[in-house]
């Protein structure tokens, strides 16, 4: 029976009975192979078991795998393609072996290759691509789409998963003739454990790992781009795309896959009709990965306990004289940001409300941060001379996209630019002509005033660079961890795991959360990298912001306080009273009780006595 929302789909597929043809939407057919009864594995796959499996071929030779997600699109790995040329490229579906007869096989040429714009060849981040077929395929027992893991899916350590492909059966060992499709069952390995295996910072939240601790079962060369699937109820869900690994099936080095649940928005932005079916995969029990720890690994996220509401007693309300208290400006508060573990793309405004876009003649040049009500901090190298001209620059706050609508942004003129004059790295402070209106989307960050950022703690960077964040160039974020500086260790330096910087990121912040507030630990800089891209196999060594404390105090003024410490100082804040108010301020030498307040206190005291009689 058709689902009601399928009436809007006009893609015709054959039913399991080839004598009838009817309309189905992908949410009703994805991930349900009738010929698959897999419980255990590690052998050639019976024909029809994995009907979404695709063989990517150039000139008739298999080089990578893929997964069918609807009648016209296949998802694979970005690293399978050194270019987006479709010359001699074809996709074979319904195939059982690479050699011999395949009566159920269907082949289509490829008319478009879309690699993820943020794919990084050094770190393997965002290793995903989409292939558009020259014409739709007809669904049958041997050709069906797989369901995709929905954002928010949870794959706990130990969840059973299956990898399929025609790749090598060992490092350098080709699949023997007739090269039948192989399948192997491997458990999910949590990202914390996988990071400990590969080196902290190597495995991001856009990746998922699977394999045996003892080795012996794994994907290998030739399987790249193929599927890692897990079963939820009666549906198979694509959890990962074969990406990389240290050798094949080595002990303590599980296979690493692109995490499909991270890419729904990107996939749907290109597949705009007959969109893939998505399923939220939910693991049961407790995730044992949360107990994993190793050197340099940040502590696991804390669990928020349910709030217990106690019964309350309603007392008579009394109206006190009206007072208006000037609320102090605090730093490091991002009410829309609950970041504990990372991501790759900032999808909504307000997550990093202090991020600034420094623009020269209307073009984004560098990042920056709002650090006071009238000052923005950036990198001195963003300015070509030691005496930059303020009138050439503007600062945009509250921005999410460099191209597109930004309803919460403010553009401010620059009154003055001051560059520090220290040996080595230098920073710059831009004084604004007018103060921005602070909101959920525009807030200052706290400056490092000698904070300790312990090894293993999680930090973030964010910025805009050309070619990242899609056509709209959405603000991008990356996650890293504080590590030991080793021989480079000094009190003026902070070191983190490796990450990639582009030119437009320079001047942005390295942000770490301390005691519930976000602090800027360092200013991002490309000055130590002549080619404008940080090497991904090295740790990053950055000058701590506390190095510039004297300069910042002279240019910015007194540092703002985080919310946790502002409460204690708010008692000294000025209090503005209305003409009808007769209460004295805290600065008076004698506090004179107001008669009405005394009466209120007596009334409350009498009511409390009644509760205990």
C-alpha positions as CSV (number, residue, x, y, z in Angstrom):
1,X,0.0,0.0,0.0
2,X,1.4,3.4,-1.0
3,X,2.1,5.9,1.7
4,X,0.1,9.1,1.3
5,X,3.1,11.4,0.7
6,X,4.3,9.1,-2.1
7,X,1.5,10.6,-4.3
8,X,3.8,13.5,-5.0
9,X,6.6,11.3,-6.4
10,X,6.5,10.6,-10.1
11,X,9.3,8.0,-10.3
12,X,8.1,4.6,-11.5
13,X,9.8,1.5,-10.2
14,X,8.9,-2.1,-10.8
15,X,7.5,-4.1,-7.9
16,X,9.0,-7.4,-6.7
17,X,6.5,-9.0,-9.1
18,X,8.0,-7.9,-12.4
19,X,4.6,-8.2,-14.1
20,X,3.3,-5.1,-12.2
21,X,4.6,-1.5,-12.2
22,X,3.6,1.1,-9.6
23,X,4.8,4.2,-7.9
24,X,6.7,4.0,-4.7
25,X,8.6,6.6,-2.6
26,X,12.0,5.6,-1.4
27,X,11.1,5.7,2.3
28,X,8.9,2.6,1.6
29,X,11.4,0.5,-0.4
30,X,14.9,1.5,0.8
31,X,17.0,-1.0,2.7
32,X,14.6,-4.0,2.3
33,X,16.3,-6.7,0.2
34,X,14.0,-9.7,0.0
35,X,16.9,-12.0,-0.8
36,X,18.9,-11.1,2.3
37,X,18.6,-13.2,5.5
38,X,22.1,-12.3,6.8
39,X,22.8,-13.1,10.5
40,X,26.5,-14.0,10.4
41,X,29.0,-13.6,7.7
42,X,32.5,-13.4,6.3
43,X,32.1,-15.1,2.9
44,X,31.0,-14.5,-0.7
45,X,27.6,-12.8,-0.7
46,X,24.6,-14.7,-2.1
47,X,23.2,-13.0,-5.1
48,X,20.7,-10.2,-4.3
49,X,21.8,-9.9,-0.7
50,X,23.1,-6.3,-1.1
51,X,21.0,-4.9,-4.0
52,X,22.3,-1.3,-3.6
53,X,25.9,-2.3,-4.1
54,X,27.5,-0.6,-7.1
55,X,30.7,-1.2,-9.0
56,X,32.4,2.0,-10.3
57,X,34.2,1.2,-13.5
58,X,36.5,3.1,-15.9
59,X,37.0,1.4,-19.3
60,X,35.3,-1.7,-17.9
61,X,37.7,-2.1,-14.9
62,X,36.4,-1.9,-11.3
63,X,38.1,0.7,-9.1
64,X,35.7,1.6,-6.4
65,X,32.4,0.8,-4.8
66,X,29.2,2.8,-4.2
67,X,25.6,2.6,-2.9
68,X,22.4,3.3,-4.8
69,X,20.3,5.8,-3.0
70,X,17.5,6.4,-5.5
71,X,16.9,5.5,-9.2
72,X,19.4,8.0,-10.5
73,X,22.0,8.6,-7.8
74,X,24.9,6.7,-6.3
75,X,26.9,7.8,-3.2
76,X,30.6,6.9,-3.1
77,X,33.9,8.3,-1.7
78,X,35.4,11.6,-2.8
79,X,38.9,10.1,-2.8
80,X,37.8,7.7,-5.7
81,X,38.0,10.7,-8.0
82,X,41.0,12.8,-8.7
83,X,38.9,15.0,-11.0
84,X,35.2,15.4,-11.9
85,X,35.7,14.1,-15.4
86,X,33.1,11.5,-16.3
87,X,35.0,10.2,-19.3
88,X,34.7,6.4,-19.6
89,X,33.0,6.2,-16.2
90,X,30.2,3.8,-15.7
91,X,28.2,2.3,-12.7
92,X,27.2,-1.4,-12.7
93,X,24.3,-2.4,-10.5
94,X,22.8,-5.8,-9.8
95,X,26.2,-7.4,-10.3
96,X,27.4,-10.5,-8.5
97,X,30.9,-11.0,-9.9
98,X,33.4,-8.9,-11.8
99,X,34.0,-11.8,-14.2
100,X,31.7,-14.2,-16.0
101,X,27.9,-13.9,-16.6
102,X,25.8,-11.4,-14.6
103,X,22.2,-11.7,-16.0
104,X,20.9,-9.2,-13.4
105,X,23.5,-6.5,-14.0
106,X,22.5,-3.1,-15.4
107,X,25.1,-0.5,-16.4
108,X,24.7,3.2,-16.7
109,X,27.2,5.9,-17.7
110,X,27.8,8.8,-15.3
111,X,26.8,12.3,-16.3
112,X,27.9,14.2,-13.2
113,X,30.4,13.7,-10.3
114,X,29.9,15.9,-7.2
115,X,32.7,15.8,-4.7
116,X,32.1,17.3,-1.3
117,X,33.5,20.8,-1.5
118,X,35.2,20.5,1.9
119,X,36.9,17.1,1.1
120,X,40.5,17.2,2.5
121,X,43.0,14.9,1.0
122,X,45.3,15.2,3.9
123,X,42.9,14.4,6.7
124,X,40.3,12.4,4.7
125,X,37.6,14.7,6.2
126,X,34.3,14.8,4.2
127,X,35.2,11.8,2.0
128,X,31.9,11.6,0.2
129,X,30.7,12.1,-3.4
130,X,27.6,11.8,-5.5
131,X,27.3,10.3,-9.0
132,X,24.3,11.0,-11.3
133,X,23.4,8.2,-13.7
134,X,22.6,8.8,-17.3
135,X,19.1,7.4,-16.9
136,X,17.0,5.9,-14.0
137,X,17.3,2.2,-13.2
138,X,14.3,0.0,-12.5
139,X,14.1,-1.5,-9.0
140,X,13.8,-5.3,-8.7
141,X,15.0,-8.1,-6.5
142,X,18.6,-7.3,-7.4
143,X,18.6,-3.5,-7.7
144,X,17.2,-1.5,-4.7
145,X,18.3,1.6,-2.9
146,X,19.7,1.6,0.6
147,X,18.3,3.8,3.4
148,X,20.6,6.5,4.7
149,X,21.3,7.2,8.4
150,X,19.5,10.3,9.5
151,X,21.2,13.1,11.5
152,X,21.0,12.2,15.2
153,X,21.6,8.5,14.5
154,X,23.6,6.7,17.2
155,X,25.9,3.8,16.4
156,X,27.3,2.5,19.8
157,X,30.4,0.5,20.1
158,X,29.7,-3.2,19.2
159,X,26.8,-2.6,16.9
160,X,26.8,-5.2,14.2
161,X,27.6,-3.9,10.7
162,X,28.4,-5.3,7.3
163,X,30.9,-4.2,4.7
164,X,30.6,-5.4,1.1
165,X,32.8,-5.0,-2.0
166,X,35.1,-6.4,-4.6
167,X,38.3,-5.1,-3.1
168,X,41.4,-6.9,-2.1
169,X,41.1,-9.7,0.5
170,X,44.4,-8.6,2.1
171,X,47.0,-5.9,1.7
172,X,48.2,-6.4,-1.9
173,X,46.1,-9.7,-2.3
174,X,43.6,-9.4,-5.1
175,X,40.2,-11.0,-5.0
176,X,40.5,-14.4,-6.8
177,X,38.5,-15.3,-9.9
178,X,35.6,-15.0,-10.6
179,X,35.8,-12.1,-8.2
180,X,32.5,-12.5,-6.4
181,X,31.0,-9.7,-4.2
182,X,32.4,-10.3,-0.7
183,X,30.7,-9.5,2.6
184,X,32.1,-9.3,6.1
185,X,30.5,-8.6,9.5
186,X,32.4,-6.1,11.8
187,X,31.4,-4.3,15.0
188,X,31.3,-0.5,15.2
189,X,34.2,0.9,17.1
190,X,33.5,4.1,19.0
191,X,35.2,7.3,17.9
192,X,37.0,7.7,21.2
193,X,38.6,4.3,20.9
194,X,39.3,4.8,17.2
195,X,41.0,8.2,18.0
196,X,43.2,6.4,20.6
197,X,44.1,3.8,17.9
198,X,44.9,6.3,15.1
199,X,46.1,9.3,17.2
200,X,43.9,11.8,18.9
201,X,42.4,14.3,16.4
202,X,42.6,11.9,13.4
203,X,39.1,10.7,13.7
204,X,36.4,13.4,13.6
205,X,32.7,13.4,14.2
206,X,32.2,13.1,10.5
207,X,33.8,9.7,10.5
208,X,32.7,6.3,11.9
209,X,34.9,3.2,12.6
210,X,34.3,-0.5,12.4
211,X,36.5,-3.6,12.8
212,X,37.7,-6.3,15.2
213,X,40.2,-5.4,17.9
214,X,42.2,-8.5,16.9
215,X,42.0,-7.6,13.2
216,X,41.3,-10.2,10.5
217,X,38.1,-8.6,9.1
218,X,38.1,-5.3,7.3
219,X,37.5,-3.4,4.0
220,X,40.5,-3.0,1.8
221,X,41.7,-1.4,-1.4
222,X,39.0,-1.6,-4.1
223,X,36.2,-1.4,-1.5
224,X,36.6,2.4,-1.3
225,X,33.3,4.2,-1.6
226,X,31.3,1.1,-0.8
227,X,28.7,0.6,2.0
228,X,28.9,0.0,5.7
229,X,25.4,-0.9,6.7
230,X,23.6,-1.9,9.9
231,X,20.1,-3.2,10.4
232,X,17.3,-1.3,12.2
233,X,14.2,-3.4,12.5
234,X,13.6,-4.7,8.9
235,X,15.7,-2.1,7.2
236,X,19.3,-1.8,6.3
237,X,20.8,1.6,7.0
238,X,23.9,3.1,5.4
239,X,26.0,4.1,8.3
240,X,29.3,4.7,6.5
241,X,31.2,5.0,3.3
242,X,34.6,3.1,3.0
243,X,37.2,5.8,3.4
244,X,40.6,4.8,4.8
245,X,42.6,2.7,7.2
246,X,46.0,1.7,8.3
247,X,46.7,-1.3,6.1
248,X,43.9,-3.9,5.9
249,X,42.5,-5.9,8.9
250,X,45.4,-5.0,11.2
251,X,44.9,-5.4,14.9
252,X,43.8,-2.2,16.7
253,X,43.3,-0.3,13.4
254,X,39.6,-0.6,12.4
255,X,38.4,0.6,9.1
256,X,37.4,4.3,8.9
257,X,34.3,5.4,7.1
258,X,32.6,8.7,6.2
259,X,29.7,9.1,8.6
260,X,26.6,9.3,6.4
261,X,24.3,10.9,9.1
262,X,26.5,14.1,8.9
263,X,25.6,14.8,5.3
264,X,21.8,14.8,4.8
265,X,21.7,18.6,4.1
266,X,24.5,18.3,1.6
267,X,23.0,15.2,-0.1
268,X,19.5,16.8,-0.3
269,X,20.9,20.0,-1.7
270,X,22.0,18.1,-4.8
271,X,19.3,15.4,-5.0
272,X,16.3,17.7,-5.0
273,X,13.6,15.3,-6.3
274,X,12.9,11.7,-5.4
275,X,15.1,12.2,-2.4
276,X,16.7,9.3,-0.5
277,X,14.9,7.5,2.3
278,X,16.4,8.4,5.7
279,X,16.1,6.3,8.9
280,X,17.3,7.3,12.4
281,X,19.4,4.5,13.7
282,X,19.1,4.2,17.4
283,X,21.4,2.0,19.5
284,X,20.2,0.5,22.8
285,X,21.9,0.1,26.1
286,X,25.0,2.1,27.1
287,X,27.8,3.3,24.9
288,X,30.9,1.7,26.2
289,X,33.0,4.1,24.2
290,X,32.3,6.8,26.8
291,X,34.6,5.0,29.3
292,X,37.5,5.0,26.9
293,X,40.4,7.3,27.7
294,X,44.0,7.8,26.5
295,X,46.6,10.5,26.4
296,X,45.4,13.7,24.8
297,X,41.8,12.6,24.6
298,X,39.2,15.0,25.9
299,X,36.9,13.8,28.7
300,X,33.6,12.4,27.5
301,X,30.5,14.7,27.5
302,X,28.8,14.9,30.8
303,X,25.2,13.6,31.1
304,X,22.6,16.0,32.2
305,X,20.4,14.4,34.9
306,X,16.6,15.0,34.8
307,X,15.5,17.9,36.9
308,X,13.4,17.0,40.0
309,X,10.6,19.6,40.7
310,X,9.7,19.9,44.4
311,X,6.3,21.0,45.5
312,X,6.1,24.8,46.1
313,X,4.1,26.9,48.5
314,X,2.4,30.0,46.9
315,X,2.7,33.0,49.1
316,X,0.8,36.3,48.7
317,X,2.6,38.6,46.2
318,X,3.7,42.0,47.2
319,X,4.7,44.8,44.9
320,X,8.0,46.3,45.7
321,X,9.2,49.7,44.5
322,X,10.3,49.6,40.9
323,X,14.1,49.5,40.3
324,X,16.1,49.2,37.1
325,X,19.5,47.6,37.4
326,X,22.1,48.0,34.7
327,X,22.9,44.5,33.6
328,X,26.6,44.0,33.3
329,X,28.0,42.9,29.9
330,X,29.5,39.4,30.3
331,X,31.6,37.4,27.9
332,X,31.8,33.9,26.6
333,X,28.0,33.2,26.5
334,X,26.5,31.5,23.5
335,X,23.0,30.4,24.4
336,X,22.4,28.6,21.1
337,X,25.6,26.6,21.3
338,X,25.7,23.3,23.2
339,X,28.9,22.1,21.5
340,X,30.5,19.2,23.3
341,X,31.8,17.2,20.4
342,X,32.4,18.7,17.0
343,X,31.1,19.0,13.5
344,X,32.2,20.3,10.2
345,X,29.7,23.0,9.2
346,X,27.9,25.6,11.3
347,X,24.3,25.2,10.2
348,X,22.5,28.0,12.1
349,X,23.2,31.5,13.3
350,X,24.2,32.2,16.9
351,X,26.5,29.2,17.5
352,X,29.6,31.4,17.7
353,X,28.1,34.9,18.3
354,X,31.5,36.7,18.6
355,X,32.8,35.7,15.2
356,X,33.5,38.7,13.0
357,X,34.1,39.0,9.3
358,X,36.7,41.6,8.5
359,X,36.0,43.1,5.1
360,X,38.1,45.4,2.9
361,X,36.1,47.2,0.2
362,X,33.2,44.8,0.8
363,X,35.2,41.5,0.5
364,X,35.9,39.1,3.3
365,X,39.6,39.1,4.1
366,X,40.0,37.7,7.6
367,X,38.2,36.5,10.7
368,X,38.1,38.2,14.0
369,X,36.3,38.2,17.4
370,X,34.3,40.7,19.4
371,X,36.2,41.0,22.6
372,X,34.7,44.2,24.1
373,X,31.6,46.2,23.5
374,X,33.6,48.4,21.0
375,X,36.6,46.3,20.0
376,X,37.4,43.3,17.6
377,X,40.5,41.2,17.8
378,X,42.3,39.8,14.7
379,X,45.7,38.8,13.3
380,X,48.2,41.6,12.5
381,X,49.1,39.7,9.3
382,X,45.6,40.5,7.9
383,X,46.9,44.0,7.3
384,X,49.5,44.6,4.6
385,X,51.1,47.5,6.4
386,X,51.9,48.4,10.0
387,X,49.6,51.5,9.6
388,X,46.4,50.2,8.0
389,X,43.8,52.7,7.0
390,X,40.6,52.2,9.1
391,X,38.3,53.7,6.5
392,X,39.1,50.9,4.1
393,X,37.7,48.3,6.6
394,X,34.3,47.3,8.0
395,X,33.4,44.6,10.5
396,X,30.4,42.4,10.1
397,X,29.0,40.7,13.2
398,X,26.1,38.2,13.5
399,X,26.9,36.8,10.0
400,X,26.5,33.1,9.1
401,X,26.8,33.1,5.3
402,X,29.1,35.2,3.1
403,X,26.6,34.7,0.3
404,X,23.0,34.8,1.2
405,X,20.6,36.2,3.7
406,X,21.8,37.1,7.2
407,X,18.9,38.6,9.1
408,X,20.9,39.1,12.4
409,X,24.0,40.7,11.1
410,X,25.3,44.2,11.7
411,X,28.0,46.1,9.7
412,X,30.1,48.5,11.6
413,X,32.7,51.1,10.5
414,X,36.2,51.0,12.0
415,X,37.5,54.0,13.9
416,X,41.1,52.9,14.6
417,X,43.4,49.8,14.0
418,X,46.2,49.2,16.5
419,X,48.8,46.5,15.8
420,X,50.9,45.0,18.6
421,X,54.7,45.3,18.2
422,X,56.1,42.2,19.7
423,X,58.8,39.8,18.5
424,X,57.2,37.0,16.5
425,X,53.5,36.7,16.1
426,X,51.4,39.9,16.5
427,X,47.7,40.7,16.8
428,X,45.5,43.7,15.9
429,X,42.7,45.4,17.6
430,X,40.0,47.2,15.6
431,X,38.1,49.9,17.5
432,X,34.5,50.3,16.2
433,X,32.9,53.7,15.5
434,X,29.7,52.5,17.2
435,X,28.9,49.8,19.6
436,X,26.9,46.8,18.2
437,X,23.6,45.9,19.7
438,X,24.3,42.7,21.7
439,X,21.8,39.9,21.2
440,X,21.7,36.1,21.0
441,X,23.6,36.4,17.7
442,X,26.2,39.0,18.8
443,X,28.1,38.6,22.0
444,X,31.7,39.1,23.1
445,X,34.1,36.2,23.9
446,X,36.3,36.1,27.0
447,X,40.0,36.8,26.6
448,X,42.6,34.5,28.0
449,X,43.7,36.1,31.3
450,X,46.1,33.4,32.2
451,X,43.6,30.5,32.0
452,X,44.9,26.9,32.1
453,X,43.8,24.9,29.1
454,X,44.6,21.4,30.2
455,X,45.8,18.7,27.8
456,X,43.0,16.7,26.2
457,X,40.5,19.5,26.5
458,X,38.4,20.2,23.4
459,X,38.7,23.5,21.6
460,X,37.2,24.8,18.4
461,X,38.1,27.2,15.5
462,X,35.7,28.8,13.1
463,X,36.0,30.9,9.9
464,X,35.1,31.5,6.3
465,X,37.3,30.5,3.3
466,X,36.5,30.5,-0.4
467,X,35.4,27.1,-1.6
468,X,34.1,25.9,1.7
469,X,30.6,25.9,3.1
470,X,28.9,25.5,-0.3
471,X,27.8,28.2,-2.6
472,X,26.6,30.3,0.3
473,X,30.0,29.9,2.0
474,X,28.5,29.1,5.4
475,X,30.7,29.6,8.5
476,X,32.8,26.5,9.1
477,X,34.0,25.1,12.4
478,X,36.6,22.5,13.3
479,X,37.3,20.7,16.5
480,X,40.7,19.9,18.0
481,X,42.3,19.0,21.4
482,X,45.0,20.6,23.5
483,X,48.2,18.5,23.4
484,X,51.6,18.7,25.0
485,X,53.9,21.1,23.2
486,X,56.9,18.8,23.9
487,X,60.2,20.4,23.1
488,X,58.3,23.5,21.9
489,X,56.7,24.0,25.3
490,X,56.8,27.5,26.9
491,X,54.3,29.4,29.0
492,X,53.5,31.6,26.0
493,X,52.4,28.7,23.7
494,X,49.4,26.4,23.4
495,X,49.5,23.3,21.2
496,X,46.7,21.4,19.6
497,X,46.2,18.5,17.3
498,X,46.6,19.3,13.6
499,X,43.9,21.1,11.6
500,X,43.7,22.8,8.2
501,X,43.7,26.6,7.9
502,X,42.8,28.6,4.7
503,X,43.6,32.2,4.1
504,X,40.1,33.5,5.2
505,X,40.4,31.7,8.6
506,X,43.4,33.9,9.6
507,X,42.5,36.2,12.5
508,X,39.8,33.9,13.8
509,X,39.8,32.3,17.3
510,X,40.9,29.1,18.9
511,X,38.1,28.8,21.4
512,X,38.0,26.6,24.6
513,X,35.3,26.3,27.2
514,X,36.3,26.9,30.8
515,X,33.7,26.8,33.6
516,X,30.7,27.3,31.4
517,X,32.2,30.2,29.4
518,X,34.1,30.4,26.1
519,X,37.6,31.8,26.2
520,X,39.7,32.7,23.3
521,X,43.0,30.9,23.8
522,X,44.8,32.1,20.6
523,X,44.4,34.0,17.3
524,X,44.7,31.7,14.3
525,X,47.5,32.6,12.0
526,X,49.1,31.3,8.7
527,X,52.4,33.1,9.2
528,X,54.3,30.0,9.8
529,X,53.1,28.3,6.6
530,X,54.3,30.0,3.4
531,X,51.9,28.0,1.3
532,X,48.8,29.1,3.3
533,X,47.8,25.7,4.4
534,X,48.8,24.0,7.7
535,X,50.2,20.5,7.4
536,X,47.8,17.9,8.7
537,X,50.5,15.6,10.1
538,X,51.9,18.1,12.6
539,X,50.6,19.6,15.8
540,X,49.7,23.2,15.8
541,X,51.8,25.6,17.9
542,X,50.1,28.9,18.6
543,X,50.9,31.9,20.7
544,X,48.7,32.1,23.8
545,X,46.6,35.2,23.9
546,X,47.9,35.9,27.4
547,X,51.2,36.8,25.7
548,X,49.5,40.0,24.5
549,X,47.9,40.9,27.9
550,X,49.6,44.2,28.4
551,X,48.9,45.3,24.8
552,X,45.2,44.2,25.0
553,X,44.7,46.0,28.3
554,X,46.1,49.2,26.8
555,X,43.9,49.0,23.7
556,X,40.8,47.1,24.7
557,X,40.6,48.2,28.4
558,X,39.7,46.0,31.3
559,X,38.8,42.4,30.2
560,X,35.1,41.5,30.4
561,X,34.2,38.9,33.0
562,X,32.5,35.6,32.3
563,X,28.9,35.1,33.6
564,X,30.1,32.9,36.4
565,X,32.2,35.6,37.9
566,X,30.0,38.6,37.0
567,X,27.4,37.6,39.5
568,X,29.7,38.3,42.4
569,X,30.6,41.6,40.9
570,X,27.1,42.7,40.1
571,X,26.5,43.8,43.7
572,X,28.8,46.7,42.9
573,X,27.0,47.7,39.7
574,X,25.2,51.0,39.7
575,X,21.5,51.0,40.5
576,X,19.2,53.5,38.8
577,X,16.0,54.2,40.7
578,X,12.8,55.9,39.7
579,X,11.5,59.1,41.3
580,X,9.0,57.2,43.4
581,X,11.7,54.9,44.9
582,X,12.9,55.7,48.5
583,X,15.3,52.7,48.8
584,X,19.0,53.6,49.4
585,X,21.8,52.3,47.2
586,X,24.5,49.9,48.4
587,X,27.0,52.8,48.5
588,X,25.1,54.6,51.3
589,X,26.8,54.6,54.7
590,X,23.7,53.5,56.5
591,X,21.0,51.1,55.1
592,X,17.6,52.4,56.2
593,X,14.9,49.7,56.0
594,X,11.8,50.7,54.0
595,X,8.6,50.4,56.2
596,X,6.8,48.4,53.4
597,X,9.7,45.9,53.2
598,X,9.7,45.4,57.0
599,X,5.9,44.7,56.8
600,X,6.5,42.2,54.0
601,X,9.2,40.4,56.0
602,X,6.9,40.1,59.0
603,X,4.1,38.7,56.8
604,X,6.4,36.1,55.3
605,X,7.7,35.2,58.8
606,X,4.1,34.7,60.1
607,X,3.2,32.5,57.1
608,X,6.3,30.3,57.6
609,X,5.4,29.8,61.3
610,X,1.9,28.6,60.2
611,X,3.6,25.9,58.0
612,X,5.2,24.3,61.0
613,X,2.3,24.4,63.4
